[in-house]
Amino acid sequence: MFLVRRVWETKAGEARLAASLVAAMGEEYESVGKRTPSRVYFNNGTVPGDRNRVYMEWTEDVIDSTYRKDIVESPQHARDLYAKLRELTVDNWIEFYELMTPEKMLEAE
């Protein structure tokens, strides 16, 4: 199982609005079965850490190509929200982490 995290660096002061768009996108993807429930968090400069950042994370059983034949197309509303999000951001990237599960555990001494 994997944790997938999308990160957006926003223009100054736009993280809260961008996080609202990202959360709505996550709901759209979940409604069509394209993604598991996601968690969205952000820093608009009100807490310690990297400012003007929005994070969305969710889990996937496998990491698979977005170009596979059985892929479900993104909902139109999610694509519309992403177009608005692009206007608020200066960069974005995706990160992948393998989650520790009981079957992956090694003996710890």
N, CA, C and O atoms as a MOPAC input file, in Angstrom:
PM7 MOZYME 1SCF
protein

 N      0.85000 1    -1.17000 1     0.00000 1
 C      0.00000 1     0.00000 1     0.00000 1
 C      0.89900 1     1.23700 1     0.00000 1
 O      1.98400 1     1.24100 1     0.58200 1
 N      0.41900 1     2.27900 1    -0.66600 1
 C      1.21900 1     3.48400 1    -0.83600 1
 C      0.44600 1     4.72300 1    -0.40100 1
 O     -0.77900 1     4.78900 1    -0.50700 1
 N      1.18800 1     5.68600 1     0.08400 1
 C      0.64300 1     7.00800 1     0.35300 1
 C      1.07600 1     7.88900 1    -0.80700 1
 O      2.25700 1     7.93400 1    -1.15200 1
 N      0.12800 1     8.58200 1    -1.40300 1
 C      0.41900 1     9.50500 1    -2.49500 1
 C      0.13700 1    10.90200 1    -1.97100 1
 O     -0.92200 1    11.15400 1    -1.39700 1
 N      1.09000 1    11.81500 1    -2.16800 1
 C      0.90000 1    13.19100 1    -1.71000 1
 C      1.18000 1    14.14900 1    -2.85700 1
 O      2.26900 1    14.15800 1    -3.43000 1
 N      0.17800 1    14.95300 1    -3.17800 1
 C      0.33900 1    16.04100 1    -4.14500 1
 C      0.61300 1    17.30500 1    -3.35700 1
 O      0.00400 1    17.54400 1    -2.31400 1
 N      1.52700 1    18.10900 1    -3.86000 1
 C      1.90100 1    19.34900 1    -3.19700 1
 C      1.80000 1    20.47800 1    -4.20600 1
 O      2.27200 1    20.36200 1    -5.33700 1
 N      1.17600 1    21.57800 1    -3.78400 1
 C      1.09200 1    22.77500 1    -4.60300 1
 C      1.73400 1    23.92000 1    -3.84100 1
 O      1.41600 1    24.14200 1    -2.67300 1
 N      2.62200 1    24.64000 1    -4.48000 1
 C      3.15200 1    25.88400 1    -3.93100 1
 C      2.29700 1    26.99600 1    -4.52300 1
 O      2.20200 1    27.13200 1    -5.74300 1
 N      1.67900 1    27.78400 1    -3.66100 1
 C      0.74100 1    28.79400 1    -4.13800 1
 C      1.37100 1    30.17800 1    -4.15900 1
 O      2.42300 1    30.41400 1    -3.56500 1
 N      0.71800 1    31.06300 1    -4.84000 1
 C      1.08300 1    32.47100 1    -4.76000 1
 C      0.80300 1    32.93400 1    -3.33500 1
 O     -0.02900 1    32.34300 1    -2.64700 1
 N      1.47900 1    33.97200 1    -2.89100 1
 C      1.35500 1    34.44900 1    -1.51200 1
 C     -0.10600 1    34.69700 1    -1.14800 1
 O     -0.83900 1    35.35900 1    -1.88300 1
 N     -0.51400 1    34.15600 1    -0.00800 1
 C     -1.85400 1    34.38200 1     0.50200 1
 C     -2.96500 1    33.59200 1    -0.16100 1
 O     -4.13300 1    33.81200 1     0.15900 1
 N     -2.64900 1    32.67600 1    -1.07800 1
 C     -3.68100 1    31.94200 1    -1.81900 1
 C     -3.84700 1    30.49600 1    -1.36500 1
 O     -4.62900 1    29.75600 1    -1.96300 1
 N     -3.13300 1    30.07700 1    -0.32600 1
 C     -3.16500 1    28.66400 1     0.06600 1
 C     -4.55500 1    28.22100 1     0.52700 1
 O     -4.97700 1    27.10900 1     0.20800 1
 N     -5.26000 1    29.05000 1     1.25700 1
 C     -6.58200 1    28.63600 1     1.75900 1
 C     -7.57000 1    28.43300 1     0.61100 1
 O     -8.30100 1    27.44300 1     0.59200 1
 N     -7.59500 1    29.35400 1    -0.33500 1
 C     -8.47300 1    29.20400 1    -1.48800 1
 C     -8.04900 1    27.98400 1    -2.31600 1
 O     -8.89300 1    27.20400 1    -2.75800 1
 N     -6.74600 1    27.82800 1    -2.51800 1
 C     -6.25700 1    26.67500 1    -3.27300 1
 C     -6.63100 1    25.37100 1    -2.56700 1
 O     -7.01500 1    24.40200 1    -3.22200 1
 N     -6.52200 1    25.33900 1    -1.23500 1
 C     -6.88600 1    24.13700 1    -0.48200 1
 C     -8.37100 1    23.83200 1    -0.63400 1
 O     -8.76500 1    22.66700 1    -0.68500 1
 N     -9.19400 1    24.87000 1    -0.70500 1
 C    -10.63000 1    24.67000 1    -0.91300 1
 C    -10.89100 1    24.01500 1    -2.26500 1
 O    -11.73000 1    23.12000 1    -2.37200 1
 N    -10.17500 1    24.45800 1    -3.29300 1
 C    -10.31200 1    23.86000 1    -4.62600 1
 C     -9.82900 1    22.41400 1    -4.63200 1
 O    -10.47100 1    21.53600 1    -5.20800 1
 N     -8.69800 1    22.18100 1    -3.98600 1
 C     -8.12600 1    20.83400 1    -3.92800 1
 C     -9.06700 1    19.87800 1    -3.20000 1
 O     -9.26100 1    18.74400 1    -3.63900 1
 N     -9.65300 1    20.32900 1    -2.09100 1
 C    -10.59400 1    19.48000 1    -1.34900 1
 C    -11.81000 1    19.13900 1    -2.21600 1
 O    -12.27100 1    17.99700 1    -2.21900 1
 N    -12.31900 1    20.11300 1    -2.93800 1
 C    -13.46400 1    19.86300 1    -3.82900 1
 C    -13.07500 1    18.89400 1    -4.94900 1
 O    -13.87800 1    18.04600 1    -5.33600 1
 N    -11.85500 1    19.01200 1    -5.46900 1
 C    -11.38500 1    18.07500 1    -6.48600 1
 C    -11.33700 1    16.66000 1    -5.92600 1
 O    -11.75200 1    15.71100 1    -6.59100 1
 N    -10.83300 1    16.51800 1    -4.71200 1
 C    -10.76200 1    15.20600 1    -4.07900 1
 C    -12.12700 1    14.56900 1    -3.95000 1
 O    -12.28100 1    13.37000 1    -4.17800 1
 N    -13.12400 1    15.36700 1    -3.58400 1
 C    -14.49200 1    14.85600 1    -3.47700 1
 C    -15.00600 1    14.38900 1    -4.83600 1
 O    -15.69800 1    13.37500 1    -4.92900 1
 N    -14.66500 1    15.12800 1    -5.88400 1
 C    -15.08500 1    14.72800 1    -7.23300 1
 C    -14.45000 1    13.39700 1    -7.62900 1
 O    -15.13600 1    12.50300 1    -8.12400 1
 N    -13.14700 1    13.26500 1    -7.41200 1
 C    -12.46600 1    12.01700 1    -7.75700 1
 C    -13.02500 1    10.84200 1    -6.96000 1
 O    -13.19700 1     9.74700 1    -7.49600 1
 N    -13.30500 1    11.07000 1    -5.69000 1
 C    -13.85200 1    10.00900 1    -4.84900 1
 C    -15.24500 1     9.60500 1    -5.32200 1
 O    -15.58600 1     8.42300 1    -5.27900 1
 N    -16.05200 1    10.55700 1    -5.77100 1
 C    -17.43300 1    10.26600 1    -6.17600 1
 C    -17.51400 1     9.35500 1    -7.39000 1
 O    -18.51600 1     8.66400 1    -7.57300 1
 N    -16.47300 1     9.34000 1    -8.22700 1
 C    -16.48100 1     8.46800 1    -9.40600 1
 C    -15.61000 1     7.22600 1    -9.20700 1
 O    -15.37800 1     6.46600 1   -10.14800 1
 N    -15.12900 1     7.02600 1    -7.96900 1
 C    -14.33500 1     5.84100 1    -7.67400 1
 C    -12.92200 1     5.89200 1    -8.19100 1
 O    -12.26000 1     4.85900 1    -8.29300 1
 N    -12.44900 1     7.07500 1    -8.51900 1
 C    -11.09900 1     7.22100 1    -9.06600 1
 C    -10.04400 1     7.31800 1    -7.97200 1
 O     -8.85700 1     7.12500 1    -8.23600 1
 N    -10.46800 1     7.61500 1    -6.74500 1
 C     -9.50800 1     7.82700 1    -5.66800 1
 C    -10.15300 1     7.48900 1    -4.33400 1
 O    -11.36300 1     7.63400 1    -4.15700 1
 N     -9.33100 1     7.03800 1    -3.40700 1
 C     -9.79700 1     6.81800 1    -2.04700 1
 C     -9.99200 1     8.17700 1    -1.37900 1
 O     -9.53200 1     9.19100 1    -1.90400 1
 N    -10.66300 1     8.21300 1    -0.23500 1
 C    -10.82100 1     9.50400 1     0.45300 1
 C     -9.46300 1    10.16600 1     0.69200 1
 O     -8.47500 1     9.50100 1     1.00200 1
 N     -9.44000 1    11.47100 1     0.54200 1
 C     -8.18300 1    12.20500 1     0.68500 1
 C     -8.25600 1    13.15200 1     1.87200 1
 O     -9.32700 1    13.46000 1     2.39600 1
 N     -7.08000 1    13.59800 1     2.27000 1
 C     -6.95400 1    14.59100 1     3.33000 1
 C     -6.21600 1    15.77500 1     2.72600 1
 O     -5.21300 1    15.60500 1     2.03200 1
 N     -6.71700 1    16.97800 1     2.99400 1
 C     -6.11000 1    18.19700 1     2.46600 1
 C     -5.69300 1    19.05900 1     3.64100 1
 O     -6.45100 1    19.23700 1     4.59500 1
 N     -4.48200 1    19.59300 1     3.56700 1
 C     -4.01500 1    20.51600 1     4.59400 1
 C     -3.18200 1    21.59800 1     3.93800 1
 O     -2.67600 1    21.41800 1     2.83000 1
 N     -3.04000 1    22.72300 1     4.62500 1
 C     -2.37900 1    23.87200 1     4.00600 1
 C     -1.71600 1    24.75100 1     5.05500 1
 O     -2.00100 1    24.65100 1     6.24800 1
 N     -0.82700 1    25.61400 1     4.58100 1
 C     -0.21900 1    26.62700 1     5.43500 1
 C     -0.23600 1    27.93600 1     4.66200 1
 O      0.45700 1    28.09300 1     3.65600 1
 N     -1.02600 1    28.85600 1     5.14200 1
 C     -1.13800 1    30.17900 1     4.52600 1
 C     -0.20500 1    31.16800 1     5.21900 1
 O     -0.30700 1    32.37900 1     5.02200 1
 N      0.71500 1    30.63100 1     6.04200 1
 C      1.63800 1    31.47200 1     6.79200 1
 C      1.20700 1    31.67200 1     8.22600 1
 O      1.79100 1    32.48100 1     8.94600 1
 N      0.18000 1    30.93500 1     8.65300 1
 C     -0.34200 1    31.10000 1    10.00800 1
 C      0.23900 1    30.10200 1    11.00100 1
 O      0.01000 1    30.22800 1    12.20400 1
 N      0.98000 1    29.12200 1    10.52500 1
 C      1.61600 1    28.13000 1    11.39000 1
 C      3.06100 1    27.93700 1    10.91800 1
 O      3.39200 1    28.28200 1     9.78400 1
 N      3.92700 1    27.38400 1    11.78600 1
 C      5.30900 1    27.13300 1    11.34900 1
 C      5.35100 1    26.16900 1    10.17100 1
 O      4.43100 1    25.37400 1     9.97400 1
 N      6.40100 1    26.24300 1     9.40600 1
 C      6.57400 1    25.34700 1     8.26100 1
 C      6.59600 1    26.12200 1     6.95600 1
 O      6.57700 1    27.35300 1     6.94300 1
 N      6.63700 1    25.37800 1     5.86000 1
 C      6.67000 1    26.00800 1     4.54100 1
 C      5.37900 1    26.76600 1     4.29900 1
 O      4.28900 1    26.20400 1     4.40700 1
 N      5.50200 1    28.03200 1     3.97500 1
 C      4.33300 1    28.86700 1     3.70200 1
 C      3.83000 1    28.64200 1     2.28700 1
 O      4.54600 1    28.16900 1     1.40400 1
 N      2.55600 1    29.00500 1     2.11100 1
 C      1.95100 1    28.97700 1     0.77800 1
 C      2.03900 1    27.58900 1     0.14700 1
 O      2.41200 1    27.43100 1    -1.01500 1
 N      1.68600 1    26.60200 1     0.94700 1
 C      1.68900 1    25.21700 1     0.47500 1
 C      0.34300 1    24.57800 1     0.74600 1
 O     -0.29900 1    24.84100 1     1.76300 1
 N     -0.07100 1    23.73100 1    -0.18800 1
 C     -1.27700 1    22.92100 1    -0.04500 1
 C     -0.85700 1    21.48000 1    -0.29400 1
 O     -0.09700 1    21.18900 1    -1.21700 1
 N     -1.36400 1    20.58800 1     0.54100 1
 C     -1.04600 1    19.17500 1     0.43200 1
 C     -2.34200 1    18.37700 1     0.34300 1
 O     -3.31800 1    18.67500 1     1.03200 1
 N     -2.33600 1    17.37500 1    -0.50400 1
 C     -3.44600 1    16.41700 1    -0.58300 1
 C     -2.82300 1    15.03700 1    -0.54300 1
 O     -1.90300 1    14.74500 1    -1.30700 1
 N     -3.31900 1    14.18300 1     0.34800 1
 C     -2.78700 1    12.83300 1     0.37500 1
 C     -3.90100 1    11.81100 1     0.45200 1
 O     -4.96400 1    12.05000 1     1.02500 1
 N     -3.62100 1    10.66600 1    -0.14500 1
 C     -4.55500 1     9.54900 1    -0.18400 1
 C     -3.74600 1     8.27200 1    -0.32000 1
 O     -2.53500 1     8.32600 1    -0.53700 1
 N     -4.39200 1     7.13800 1    -0.19600 1
 C     -3.68400 1     5.86700 1    -0.32100 1
 C     -4.08400 1     5.16600 1    -1.61500 1
 O     -5.17600 1     5.36200 1    -2.14800 1
 N     -3.16900 1     4.35100 1    -2.09200 1
 C     -3.38200 1     3.51700 1    -3.27800 1
 C     -2.82300 1     2.13500 1    -2.97900 1
 O     -1.77100 1     2.00800 1    -2.35200 1
 N     -3.52200 1     1.10500 1    -3.42500 1
 C     -3.00300 1    -0.25300 1    -3.25600 1
 C     -1.77300 1    -0.48500 1    -4.11700 1
 O     -0.82000 1    -1.13800 1    -3.69100 1
 N     -1.79700 1     0.04800 1    -5.32400 1
 C     -0.66700 1    -0.07100 1    -6.24700 1
 C     -0.45200 1     1.28200 1    -6.93000 1
 O     -1.37200 1     2.09300 1    -7.04100 1
 N      0.76500 1     1.49900 1    -7.37800 1
 C      1.05400 1     2.67500 1    -8.19200 1
 C      1.02800 1     2.19700 1    -9.63400 1
 O      1.78400 1     1.30400 1   -10.01800 1
 N      0.15700 1     2.79600 1   -10.42300 1
 C     -0.04600 1     2.32900 1   -11.78600 1
 C      0.00100 1     3.51100 1   -12.75000 1
 O     -0.20000 1     4.65700 1   -12.34800 1
 N      0.25900 1     3.23300 1   -13.99000 1
 C      0.35200 1     4.27400 1   -15.01100 1
 C     -0.98900 1     4.98500 1   -15.20500 1
 O     -2.04200 1     4.34900 1   -15.20700 1
 N     -0.93900 1     6.27900 1   -15.36400 1
 C     -2.15400 1     7.04100 1   -15.67100 1
 C     -2.55700 1     6.86600 1   -17.12600 1
 O     -3.60700 1     7.36400 1   -17.53400 1
 N     -1.75300 1     6.17400 1   -17.91300 1
 C     -2.05000 1     5.95600 1   -19.32600 1
 C     -2.59400 1     4.55700 1   -19.60700 1
 O     -2.71700 1     4.17200 1   -20.76900 1
 N     -2.92200 1     3.79000 1   -18.56700 1
 C     -3.44700 1     2.44600 1   -18.78200 1
 C     -4.83200 1     2.50800 1   -19.43100 1
 O     -5.51400 1     3.53000 1   -19.35600 1
 N     -5.23600 1     1.41900 1   -20.06100 1
 C     -6.48400 1     1.39800 1   -20.83000 1
 C     -7.73400 1     1.44300 1   -19.96200 1
 O     -8.77000 1     1.93700 1   -20.40600 1
 N     -7.66000 1     0.93700 1   -18.73200 1
 C     -8.85700 1     0.86700 1   -17.88400 1
 C     -9.05300 1     2.10900 1   -17.01700 1
 O     -9.88000 1     2.09700 1   -16.10600 1
 N     -8.32100 1     3.15900 1   -17.28000 1
 C     -8.40400 1     4.35700 1   -16.42800 1
 C     -9.75500 1     5.05500 1   -16.59000 1
 O    -10.29900 1     5.15400 1   -17.69000 1
 N    -10.26600 1     5.52600 1   -15.48000 1
 C    -11.50900 1     6.29200 1   -15.48300 1
 C    -11.14100 1     7.75700 1   -15.71200 1
 O    -10.28400 1     8.30000 1   -15.01400 1
 N    -11.77900 1     8.38800 1   -16.67600 1
 C    -11.47200 1     9.78600 1   -16.97200 1
 C    -11.83900 1    10.67200 1   -15.79400 1
 O    -12.82100 1    10.42200 1   -15.09500 1
 N    -11.04200 1    11.70700 1   -15.58300 1
 C    -11.32600 1    12.65500 1   -14.50800 1
 C    -12.65300 1    13.35000 1   -14.76400 1
 O    -12.96600 1    13.68300 1   -15.90700 1
 N    -13.43800 1    13.57300 1   -13.71200 1
 C    -14.71500 1    14.27300 1   -13.88800 1
 C    -14.48700 1    15.69000 1   -14.41700 1
 O    -13.50100 1    16.33600 1   -14.06400 1
 N    -15.38200 1    16.15900 1   -15.24800 1
 C    -15.25000 1    17.49200 1   -15.83700 1
 C    -15.14600 1    18.57500 1   -14.76300 1
 O    -14.34500 1    19.50200 1   -14.88600 1
 N    -15.95100 1    18.45500 1   -13.71900 1
 C    -15.91100 1    19.47500 1   -12.66600 1
 C    -14.53200 1    19.51600 1   -12.00300 1
 O    -14.04200 1    20.59600 1   -11.67400 1
 N    -13.90400 1    18.36300 1   -11.80500 1
 C    -12.55600 1    18.32300 1   -11.23200 1
 C    -11.56300 1    19.01800 1   -12.16500 1
 O    -10.68000 1    19.74100 1   -11.70500 1
 N    -11.70500 1    18.80300 1   -13.45600 1
 C    -10.81400 1    19.47700 1   -14.42000 1
 C    -11.02800 1    20.98500 1   -14.39000 1
 O    -10.06900 1    21.74900 1   -14.49700 1
 N    -12.28000 1    21.42200 1   -14.24600 1
 C    -12.57400 1    22.85800 1   -14.15000 1
 C    -11.95200 1    23.46000 1   -12.88800 1
 O    -11.39800 1    24.55800 1   -12.92300 1
 N    -12.05100 1    22.72900 1   -11.77400 1
 C    -11.44200 1    23.20000 1   -10.52600 1
 C     -9.93400 1    23.28900 1   -10.67000 1
 O     -9.31600 1    24.23300 1   -10.17700 1
 N     -9.33000 1    22.30400 1   -11.34800 1
 C     -7.88400 1    22.31500 1   -11.52700 1
 C     -7.43800 1    23.51200 1   -12.36200 1
 O     -6.37100 1    24.07500 1   -12.11700 1
 N     -8.23600 1    23.89700 1   -13.32900 1
 C     -7.90300 1    25.08300 1   -14.13400 1
 C     -7.84700 1    26.32600 1   -13.24900 1
 O     -6.97000 1    27.17200 1   -13.42400 1
 N     -8.77000 1    26.44000 1   -12.30700 1
 C     -8.74500 1    27.56700 1   -11.36100 1
 C     -7.54000 1    27.46900 1   -10.44000 1
 O     -6.91500 1    28.47800 1   -10.11200 1
 N     -7.21400 1    26.24400 1   -10.02100 1
 C     -6.07700 1    26.02700 1    -9.13800 1
 C     -4.76800 1    26.44900 1    -9.79700 1
 O     -3.90300 1    27.02800 1    -9.14000 1
 N     -4.61800 1    26.16500 1   -11.08900 1
 C     -3.39000 1    26.54300 1   -11.80100 1
 C     -3.14000 1    28.04800 1   -11.73700 1
 O     -1.98900 1    28.48400 1   -11.73000 1
 N     -4.20200 1    28.83700 1   -11.69000 1
 C     -4.04900 1    30.29000 1   -11.62100 1
 C     -3.50500 1    30.74900 1   -10.27400 1
 O     -2.97300 1    31.85400 1   -10.16900 1
 N     -3.62900 1    29.92300 1    -9.25000 1
 C     -3.21300 1    30.28400 1    -7.89300 1
 C     -1.86100 1    29.71800 1    -7.50800 1
 O     -1.33400 1    30.05200 1    -6.44600 1
 N     -1.28300 1    28.86100 1    -8.35400 1
 C     -0.06900 1    28.14900 1    -7.96300 1
 C      1.12600 1    28.52900 1    -8.83300 1
 O      0.98700 1    28.99000 1    -9.96600 1
 N      2.30900 1    28.31300 1    -8.25000 1
 C      3.54000 1    28.57500 1    -8.98500 1
 C      4.30600 1    27.28700 1    -9.27100 1
 O      5.18300 1    27.26700 1   -10.13500 1
 N      3.98000 1    26.21100 1    -8.55200 1
 C      4.64200 1    24.93100 1    -8.77500 1
 C      3.79400 1    23.83800 1    -8.13400 1
 O      2.97400 1    24.10900 1    -7.25700 1
 N      4.00000 1    22.61100 1    -8.57700 1
 C      3.34800 1    21.45800 1    -7.94900 1
 C      4.14900 1    20.21800 1    -8.25900 1
 O      4.87000 1    20.15800 1    -9.25400 1
 N      4.01500 1    19.22100 1    -7.39000 1
 C      4.70600 1    17.95700 1    -7.59200 1
 C      3.95200 1    16.86600 1    -6.84700 1
 O      3.01600 1    17.13200 1    -6.09300 1
 N      4.38300 1    15.63800 1    -7.07900 1
 C      3.74500 1    14.48800 1    -6.45600 1
 C      4.82200 1    13.65700 1    -5.77100 1
 O      5.93400 1    13.51900 1    -6.28000 1
 N      4.47900 1    13.10700 1    -4.61500 1
 C      5.39600 1    12.28600 1    -3.84200 1
 C      4.73200 1    10.94600 1    -3.55800 1
 O      3.51300 1    10.87600 1    -3.40200 1
 N      5.53000 1     9.88000 1    -3.49100 1
 C      5.02900 1     8.53900 1    -3.22100 1
 C      5.80300 1     7.94900 1    -2.05700 1
 O      7.02700 1     8.06700 1    -1.98700 1
 N      5.08000 1     7.31200 1    -1.14200 1
 C      5.68800 1     6.66400 1     0.01300 1
 C      5.05900 1     5.29400 1     0.18900 1
 O      3.84700 1     5.13700 1     0.04700 1
 N      5.88100 1     4.30600 1     0.49800 1
 C      5.34300 1     2.98100 1     0.78300 1
 C      4.94400 1     2.94400 1     2.25800 1
 O      5.74300 1     3.26300 1     3.13800 1
 N      3.70800 1     2.55200 1     2.50700 1
 C      3.21400 1     2.48900 1     3.88100 1
 C      3.64800 1     1.19100 1     4.54700 1
 O      3.66600 1     0.12600 1     3.93000 1
 N      3.99100 1     1.30900 1     5.80400 1
 C      4.30400 1     0.11400 1     6.57800 1
 C      2.99600 1    -0.57400 1     6.93600 1
 O      2.09500 1     0.03700 1     7.51000 1
 N      2.90600 1    -1.84200 1     6.59200 1
 C      1.73800 1    -2.65800 1     6.91100 1
 C      2.22700 1    -3.89100 1     7.67200 1
 O      3.41200 1    -4.21500 1     7.60400 1
 N      1.35700 1    -4.57600 1     8.38600 1
 C      1.80200 1    -5.73100 1     9.17600 1
 C      2.56100 1    -6.77100 1     8.36300 1
 O      3.53300 1    -7.34100 1     8.85800 1
 N      2.14700 1    -7.03100 1     7.13600 1
 C      2.84100 1    -8.05300 1     6.34200 1
 C      4.23800 1    -7.62600 1     5.88300 1
 O      5.01700 1    -8.47000 1     5.44000 1
 N      4.56500 1    -6.35300 1     5.97700 1
 C      5.89200 1    -5.86200 1     5.59800 1
 C      6.84700 1    -5.76600 1     6.79100 1
 O      8.04300 1    -5.53200 1     6.62200 1
 N      6.31100 1    -5.94800 1     7.97700 1
 C      7.11900 1    -5.79200 1     9.18600 1
 C      8.24200 1    -6.81500 1     9.25300 1
 O      8.06300 1    -7.98500 1     8.91400 1
 N      9.40100 1    -6.35100 1     9.69600 1
 C     10.53600 1    -7.21500 1     9.99200 1
 C     10.66700 1    -7.31800 1    11.51100 1
 O     10.15900 1    -6.47000 1    12.24500 1
 N     11.33400 1    -8.33400 1    11.96100 1
 C     11.57600 1    -8.46600 1    13.39100 1
 C     12.44600 1    -7.29800 1    13.85300 1
 O     13.52200 1    -7.05600 1    13.30700 1
 N     11.97200 1    -6.59600 1    14.84300 1
 C     12.74100 1    -5.49200 1    15.41000 1
 C     13.29100 1    -5.92700 1    16.75400 1
 O     12.57600 1    -6.50100 1    17.57600 1
 N     14.55000 1    -5.65300 1    16.96800 1
 C     15.16500 1    -6.06900 1    18.24900 1
 C     15.50600 1    -4.85900 1    19.06500 1
 O     16.03000 1    -4.98800 1    20.17200 1

